[in-house]
Amino acid sequence: MLLETLIKKLEAEFSSLQFVVDKQNHTITIPPTHKEFGHVEIEDDGDEFIVVVGNFTHWQASCYTEGLSDEEKAEMIAEEVVEFLHDLLNDKIILWGSHREGGGFYYRDEEQR
């Protein structure tokens, strides 16, 4: 259910975004616009998404709010991923590092230490 919810949101929010769905492996892959960036891969891990952000880092999107139906949780988690992708594709996120050495991201408007 989680993967299907995200697919619908991606199709609605990013009509021109090309992505590949692998239902057998429960993943969505967004090809890079620059090969050195790497793919964005979103894996449905049952109750959360693991979002691998190119060759830089990954993060999890999940919902721990009690009292929600599975459908409501899926909507909230998928919306979190969509918001992140909007920010990533609109250059609001700074990425650093690599999977070989660690990495991360922060938003352009966040104060850095």
Residue, then its C-alpha position, 0 to 999 in steps of 0.5 A: m500500500l505504501l509504494e502504491t500511495l507514493i506512485k500516485k503522488l509522484e504521478a500527480e506532483f511530478s508529471s514530467l519526472q521520469f521514474v522506474v517502478d520495480k514492484q518486485n523489489h518495492t522500489i522507485t528509481i529516479p535517474p540522475t540528471h548528472k551521472e556523478f550525482g547518482h540515482v535517487e532510490i526509494e525503497d518501501d520497507g513495509d512501514e517506512f521509505i528508505v530514500v537513497v539520495g544519489n551517491f551522498t546519503h540516505w534517510q527514512a520517512s516514517c510515521y509514528t502517530e498513533g490512532l491513524s489508519d494504515e491509509e492515513k499513515a501511507e499518505m503522511i509518509a508519501e507526502e514527506v517524500v514528495e516534499f523532500l523531492h520538491d526541495l531536492l529538485n528545486d535546489k533547496i538542499i545541499l548534499w555532501g559526502s559519499h556512501r564510501e565516507g559518509g555524508g548528509f544533507y541540509y537545507r540552504d536556509e539552515e544555519q550551519r555550524 
